[in-house]
Structure formats: structure tokens, C-alpha cells
């Protein structure tokens, strides 16, 4: 059954959720199941594959928006006293186990089994040489491209992936119900497609094109994507024997549409290169325009400098005229003093003359 919209999610999420839905459908005991997903984040992808079931999501951190969503439970999956035993028909944890600290992983397994009444679906990458090397390579690709580690892969590398044999032994030693284990998602194809995601993660237009690759994989490659060396292992606790042959082919090499996927991936890189070339050309054009603006500004500065020089010259000329006027004023003042001295001398003479006349 293909649910509307389920094929349009990222390929690695489709791998998890589609496989989990196949397991759940084969173990369905009721038309409406109570399902708990651990570590679901905000996307609610499980609803796209199980639209009729009652689903709740649990995470150790929730945004304020999700805290007000009744479907979400804020809790630590290694210790969930707020959830009663056998509260859910199905409990799933997809690509969560590897993020649990090593010393709490057994507690995590115990709690998932405790709150589940029927089955637990656990999917995770495990500590295998091929997986470890692939994660190091794709993280290095991301870091080379963007200058930082990819957070989830960096956490895998720092914490260390779970050990598959130890996990299976722990579950078997607990003498739980039937335990089923299988692999899905060939490592080579996972690495190729994750690189495509990283290549276009900074370009919205190419992300839309990359969605075509994801959808093509989901619709045409997913059921063939099995092999000895896979990225993800699925462990199912409880339930009945799972019949996978009707869903998964025997080998990825049987897929006749791999060449189309190759072409899509290649064209995505080609488009990415073309986008980068176009971006460089656009930046070059912007640089030329900025250079032209700088030249225009330089010309304006030169013109302003010329105007300032002209104004300075005018000021100097005005200062010269002021000095000349000051000189003229000084000369007039001196002439006035001379006249005043002559007048004073005449007044004195006249007084003397009058005095002599009187005698």
C-alpha cells in the first residue's frame, strides 16, 4: 500500500518508515493500533505510512510548539515512568539507538520492550567497518564543503555506533519473545545518495530537483536495495515471522532502473556545477558593477576635490582682499591721525595767537 505523499520524503527516511510499516502491517492485530515512535522530531512521517493508527511521538527535547501538541510526549526513552507497561501495541525507534549513550543503551532496549504490548521495531546503523568508513567519508565531504561537521554523523563518530552482536546477545539473554533481524539499504547506494543531499543542501532550487531522485529511489529502487553490506539493520522484538520476499528482491543488481538513478544523480551534480558556474559569473558581474561604481565614486571624489581646491582658492583670494582692506584701513587710520595732529596743532597756535593779541 502506497500512502499519498509517502514516496516524496527523503530516501533515507523512506527506507526507515516504509520498512517499519511493512513490519507493522505483517503484525497487525487490529484495524487501529496504538503506536509510539521514539525520537520522531517534528516531521510526523510515520503518519504518512500508518494513516489510520493512533500515533504518539516521544522525544527528550521538544520545541514550545510541540509541547502543546497532544501527540507528543516529553520524556527520556531510557527511563519512562510516565508511561505504563504495555501501553502501546507497537513501539518503534528508527535511527535513534546510535544516539543513546553507551551506558544507557540496554536501559533503552528494556524500556522500549516494557511499554510495548506486541512488537518493538528497532532500526540503526551498527559498528561495522564498512559503515564506520562510509560515515567518516561522507562527514568529511560535508565538512570540506561547508566547513563544519555534520552534527548527526559527528555524534555517531564521537559516541561510537552500537555493536550488533552485543545488542542481539543482550536481547536473546533476556529471553524475550521472537527476535528477527535483517539488513536494508546497501552501503554504496546510501553513501552516494547522502552525498547528493549534502551537495545540494545549500541550494533550494537543487533541493527540489534532488527530491525527484528521492522519489525515484522510493518508487523504483527501494525494494531492490538489499545486500550483504548495508547501512542499516532492523531488529524486531516480538510478533510473528516476517515475510520479506514479497517486498524485497534478492539483490540490488536485479534492478533494471539503476542506470536511470545513475543518470539522475549525475545530472544533479551537473546542475550543481552549472549553478556554481552561473553563480561565479553572477559574482563576476557584480564585481564588475562594483568596480564601475568605485570608478564613478572616484570620479565624484576627484570632482569634489577640484571643487574644494576652487573654494580654497576663492577663500585665499577673499583672505587677500581682506588683508588689502585691512591695510587700507590702517593707512586711513594713519592719515586720520595725521589730520587730527595737524588740527590739534592749529588749535594750539590759534590759542597762542589770541593770547599774544590780548597782551
C-alpha positions as CSV (number, residue, x, y, z in Angstrom):
1,X,0.0,0.0,0.0
2,X,1.4,3.4,-1.0
3,X,0.1,6.2,1.0
4,X,-0.3,9.6,-0.8
5,X,2.8,11.7,-0.1
6,X,4.8,8.9,1.5
7,X,7.0,8.5,-1.6
8,X,8.0,12.1,-1.6
9,X,10.1,12.1,1.6
10,X,13.9,11.8,1.7
11,X,15.2,8.4,0.6
12,X,16.9,7.6,4.0
13,X,13.7,8.4,5.8
14,X,11.6,6.4,3.4
15,X,14.0,3.4,4.0
16,X,13.2,3.5,7.7
17,X,9.5,4.3,7.6
18,X,8.5,2.1,4.7
19,X,10.3,-0.9,6.2
20,X,8.8,-0.3,9.6
21,X,5.3,0.0,8.1
22,X,5.9,-3.3,6.3
23,X,6.8,-5.0,9.6
24,X,3.8,-3.4,11.4
25,X,1.3,-4.4,8.7
26,X,2.5,-8.0,8.8
27,X,2.0,-8.0,12.6
28,X,-1.3,-6.0,12.7
29,X,-3.7,-7.3,15.3
30,X,-6.3,-4.6,15.0
31,X,-7.6,-2.1,12.4
32,X,-6.4,0.8,14.7
33,X,-3.1,0.3,16.5
34,X,-1.6,2.4,19.3
35,X,1.9,3.2,18.1
36,X,4.7,5.1,19.9
37,X,7.6,6.4,17.9
38,X,10.7,7.3,19.9
39,X,12.8,10.2,18.7
40,X,10.5,11.3,15.9
41,X,11.4,15.0,15.8
42,X,8.7,17.2,14.3
43,X,8.0,15.7,10.8
44,X,5.4,13.1,11.8
45,X,6.5,10.9,8.8
46,X,5.1,7.8,10.4
47,X,1.5,9.1,9.8
48,X,2.1,9.0,6.1
49,X,2.6,5.2,6.3
50,X,0.1,4.4,9.1
51,X,-2.7,6.9,8.5
52,X,-5.4,5.0,10.4
53,X,-3.4,4.3,13.5
54,X,-3.2,6.3,16.8
55,X,0.4,7.5,16.9
56,X,2.2,9.3,19.6
57,X,5.7,10.7,19.4
58,X,8.3,10.8,22.2
59,X,11.4,12.9,22.4
60,X,13.8,14.1,25.1
61,X,13.6,17.6,23.7
62,X,10.6,19.4,22.3
63,X,10.0,22.9,21.0
64,X,7.4,25.0,22.7
65,X,5.1,24.3,19.8
66,X,5.4,20.6,20.1
67,X,5.0,20.7,23.9
68,X,1.4,21.9,23.2
69,X,0.8,19.1,20.7
70,X,-1.1,16.3,22.4
71,X,0.6,13.7,20.1
72,X,4.0,14.5,21.6
73,X,5.4,13.2,24.9
74,X,8.4,14.9,26.5
75,X,10.4,12.1,28.2
76,X,13.7,10.3,28.3
77,X,13.3,6.9,26.5
78,X,15.9,5.3,28.7
79,X,13.6,5.8,31.7
80,X,9.9,6.4,31.1
81,X,8.0,6.0,34.4
82,X,5.3,8.3,33.0
83,X,4.3,5.5,30.5
84,X,2.7,2.4,31.9
85,X,3.8,-1.1,30.9
86,X,2.2,-2.5,27.7
87,X,0.7,0.9,26.9
88,X,1.3,0.6,23.1
89,X,0.7,-2.1,20.6
90,X,3.9,-1.1,18.7
91,X,7.0,0.9,19.7
92,X,9.4,1.9,17.1
93,X,12.8,3.7,17.2
94,X,14.3,4.5,13.8
95,X,18.0,5.7,13.8
96,X,17.8,6.6,17.4
97,X,19.6,3.8,19.2
98,X,23.0,5.0,17.9
99,X,22.4,8.4,19.6
100,X,21.8,6.8,23.0
101,X,24.9,7.0,25.3
102,X,26.6,3.6,25.5
103,X,26.0,3.1,29.2
104,X,22.2,3.6,28.7
105,X,21.6,1.5,25.6
106,X,20.5,-1.6,27.5
107,X,18.1,0.6,29.6
108,X,16.8,2.0,26.3
109,X,16.1,-1.5,25.0
110,X,14.4,-2.6,28.2
111,X,12.1,0.4,28.3
112,X,11.0,0.0,24.7
113,X,10.2,-3.6,25.3
114,X,8.4,-2.8,28.6
115,X,6.0,-0.2,27.1
116,X,5.2,-2.3,24.0
117,X,2.5,-4.9,24.2
118,X,3.2,-6.6,20.9
119,X,6.3,-5.6,18.9
120,X,9.3,-3.3,19.0
121,X,10.9,-2.2,15.7
122,X,14.5,-1.0,16.1
123,X,16.5,0.3,13.2
124,X,20.0,1.6,13.4
125,X,23.5,1.7,11.8
126,X,25.9,-0.5,13.7
127,X,29.6,-0.7,14.5
128,X,30.8,-2.3,11.3
129,X,33.9,-1.4,9.4
130,X,32.1,-0.5,6.1
131,X,29.5,1.6,7.9
132,X,32.1,3.4,10.0
133,X,34.3,4.2,7.0
134,X,31.3,5.4,4.9
135,X,30.2,7.7,7.7
136,X,33.7,9.2,8.1
137,X,33.9,9.8,4.3
138,X,30.5,11.5,4.0
139,X,31.1,13.6,7.1
140,X,34.5,14.6,5.6
141,X,32.7,15.5,2.3
142,X,30.2,17.7,4.3
143,X,33.0,19.3,6.3
144,X,35.1,20.1,3.2
145,X,32.1,21.7,1.5
146,X,30.6,23.7,4.5
147,X,33.5,23.9,7.0
148,X,31.7,22.1,9.8
149,X,30.9,18.5,10.8
150,X,27.5,17.1,10.0
151,X,26.0,17.1,13.5
152,X,24.4,13.6,13.4
153,X,27.3,11.9,11.9
154,X,29.7,13.7,14.2
155,X,27.7,12.3,17.1
156,X,27.9,8.8,15.6
157,X,31.7,9.1,15.3
158,X,32.1,10.6,18.8
159,X,29.8,8.2,20.7
160,X,30.6,5.1,18.7
161,X,27.9,3.1,16.9
162,X,26.2,0.2,18.8
163,X,27.7,-3.3,18.5
164,X,25.2,-5.5,16.6
165,X,26.4,-8.8,18.2
166,X,26.3,-7.4,21.7
167,X,22.8,-6.0,21.1
168,X,21.4,-9.3,19.8
169,X,23.1,-11.2,22.6
170,X,21.6,-8.9,25.2
171,X,18.1,-9.3,23.8
172,X,18.4,-13.1,23.5
173,X,19.8,-13.4,27.0
174,X,16.6,-11.5,28.2
175,X,14.6,-14.4,26.8
176,X,12.2,-12.1,25.1
177,X,9.7,-13.0,22.5
178,X,10.8,-13.9,19.0
179,X,13.7,-11.7,17.7
180,X,14.0,-11.1,14.0
181,X,17.0,-9.4,12.3
182,X,17.6,-8.3,8.7
183,X,19.5,-5.6,6.8
184,X,18.4,-3.0,4.3
185,X,19.9,-0.1,2.3
186,X,23.1,-1.1,0.6
187,X,26.0,0.9,1.9
188,X,27.3,2.0,-1.5
189,X,23.9,3.4,-2.6
190,X,23.3,5.1,0.8
191,X,26.7,6.9,0.6
192,X,26.0,8.0,-3.0
193,X,22.6,9.4,-2.2
194,X,23.7,11.1,1.1
195,X,26.4,12.8,-0.8
196,X,23.8,14.2,-3.2
197,X,21.8,15.5,-0.3
198,X,25.0,17.2,1.1
199,X,25.9,18.5,-2.3
200,X,22.6,20.5,-2.8
201,X,21.7,21.3,0.9
202,X,22.7,25.0,0.4
203,X,20.7,25.4,-2.8
204,X,16.8,25.4,-2.6
205,X,16.3,25.0,-6.3
206,X,18.5,21.9,-6.5
207,X,16.9,20.5,-3.3
208,X,13.6,20.5,-5.3
209,X,15.4,18.6,-8.1
210,X,17.0,16.2,-5.6
211,X,13.5,15.4,-4.4
212,X,13.0,13.8,-7.8
213,X,15.9,11.5,-7.1
214,X,14.5,10.5,-3.7
215,X,11.1,9.9,-5.2
216,X,12.6,7.8,-8.0
217,X,14.5,5.7,-5.4
218,X,11.5,5.3,-3.2
219,X,9.3,4.1,-6.1
220,X,11.7,2.0,-8.1
221,X,14.9,1.1,-6.1
222,X,13.8,0.7,-2.5
223,X,12.5,-2.9,-2.9
224,X,15.8,-4.0,-4.5
225,X,18.1,-2.2,-2.1
226,X,19.3,-5.2,-0.1
227,X,22.6,-6.9,0.2
228,X,25.3,-8.3,2.5
229,X,26.8,-4.8,3.3
230,X,24.0,-2.4,4.2
231,X,23.9,0.8,6.2
232,X,21.0,-0.1,8.5
233,X,20.0,-3.2,10.5
234,X,16.4,-3.8,11.6
235,X,15.7,-5.7,14.8
236,X,12.1,-6.8,15.6
237,X,11.2,-7.9,19.1
238,X,8.1,-10.0,19.2
239,X,5.5,-10.6,16.6
240,X,5.4,-13.4,14.1
241,X,7.7,-14.5,11.3
242,X,8.2,-11.6,8.9
243,X,7.8,-12.5,5.2
244,X,10.1,-10.1,3.3
245,X,10.3,-11.8,-0.2
246,X,7.2,-10.2,-1.5
247,X,8.6,-6.7,-0.6
248,X,12.3,-7.1,-1.2
249,X,14.1,-8.6,-4.1
250,X,17.1,-10.8,-3.7
251,X,19.7,-8.3,-4.9
252,X,20.2,-4.6,-6.0
253,X,21.9,-5.9,-9.1
254,X,18.5,-7.2,-10.3
255,X,17.1,-3.6,-10.5
256,X,16.8,-2.6,-14.2
257,X,16.4,1.1,-13.3
258,X,19.7,1.6,-11.5
259,X,21.0,3.2,-14.7
260,X,18.2,5.8,-14.6
261,X,19.1,6.6,-11.0
262,X,22.8,7.0,-12.0
263,X,21.7,9.4,-14.7
264,X,19.6,11.4,-12.2
265,X,22.5,11.6,-9.7
266,X,24.9,12.6,-12.5
267,X,22.6,15.2,-13.8
268,X,22.2,16.6,-10.2
269,X,25.9,17.1,-9.9
270,X,26.0,18.6,-13.4
271,X,23.3,21.1,-12.4
272,X,25.2,21.8,-9.2
273,X,28.3,22.6,-11.2
274,X,26.3,24.7,-13.7
275,X,24.7,26.6,-10.8
276,X,28.1,27.2,-9.3
277,X,29.5,28.4,-12.6
278,X,26.4,30.7,-13.1
279,X,26.9,31.9,-9.5
280,X,30.6,32.7,-10.2
281,X,29.6,34.5,-13.4
282,X,27.0,36.5,-11.5
283,X,29.5,37.3,-8.8
284,X,32.0,38.4,-11.5
285,X,29.3,40.6,-13.0
286,X,28.6,42.1,-9.6
287,X,32.3,42.7,-9.1
288,X,32.5,44.5,-12.4
289,X,29.5,46.6,-11.5
290,X,31.1,47.3,-8.1
291,X,34.3,48.3,-9.8
292,X,32.4,50.6,-12.1
293,X,30.7,52.1,-9.1
294,X,34.0,52.6,-7.4
295,X,35.4,54.3,-10.5
296,X,32.3,56.6,-10.6
297,X,32.8,57.3,-6.9
298,X,36.5,58.0,-7.5
299,X,35.5,60.4,-10.3
300,X,33.0,62.1,-8.0
301,X,35.7,62.4,-5.3
302,X,38.1,64.0,-7.8
303,X,35.4,66.4,-8.8
304,X,34.7,67.2,-5.2
305,X,38.4,67.6,-4.6
306,X,38.6,70.0,-7.5
307,X,35.6,71.9,-6.1
308,X,37.3,72.1,-2.7
309,X,40.5,73.4,-4.4
310,X,38.5,76.0,-6.2
311,X,36.8,77.0,-2.9
312,X,40.2,77.1,-1.2
313,X,41.4,79.4,-3.9
314,X,38.4,81.6,-3.6
315,X,39.0,81.7,0.2
316,X,42.6,82.6,-0.3
317,X,41.5,85.4,-2.7
318,X,39.0,86.6,-0.2
319,X,41.6,86.5,2.6
320,X,43.9,88.5,0.3
321,X,41.2,91.1,-0.3
322,X,40.6,91.3,3.4
323,X,44.3,91.8,4.1
324,X,44.2,94.6,1.5
325,X,41.2,96.2,3.1
326,X,42.9,95.9,6.5
327,X,45.9,97.7,5.0
328,X,43.8,100.4,3.5
329,X,42.1,100.8,6.9
330,X,45.4,101.1,8.6
331,X,46.5,103.7,6.1
332,X,43.3,105.7,6.6
333,X,43.7,105.5,10.3
334,X,47.3,106.9,10.0
335,X,46.1,109.7,7.7
336,X,43.3,110.4,10.2
337,X,45.8,110.6,13.0
338,X,48.0,113.0,11.0
339,X,45.0,115.2,10.2
340,X,44.0,115.1,13.9
341,X,47.5,116.1,14.9
342,X,47.6,119.0,12.4
343,X,44.2,120.2,13.6
344,X,45.3,120.0,17.2
345,X,48.5,121.9,16.3
346,X,46.4,124.6,14.6
347,X,44.2,124.9,17.6
348,X,47.2,125.4,19.8
349,X,48.6,128.1,17.5
350,X,45.3,129.9,17.4
351,X,45.1,130.0,21.2
352,X,48.6,131.4,21.4
353,X,47.9,134.0,18.9
354,X,44.9,135.1,20.8
355,X,46.8,135.3,23.9
356,X,49.5,137.5,22.4
357,X,46.9,139.7,20.9
358,X,45.4,140.3,24.3
359,X,48.6,141.5,25.7
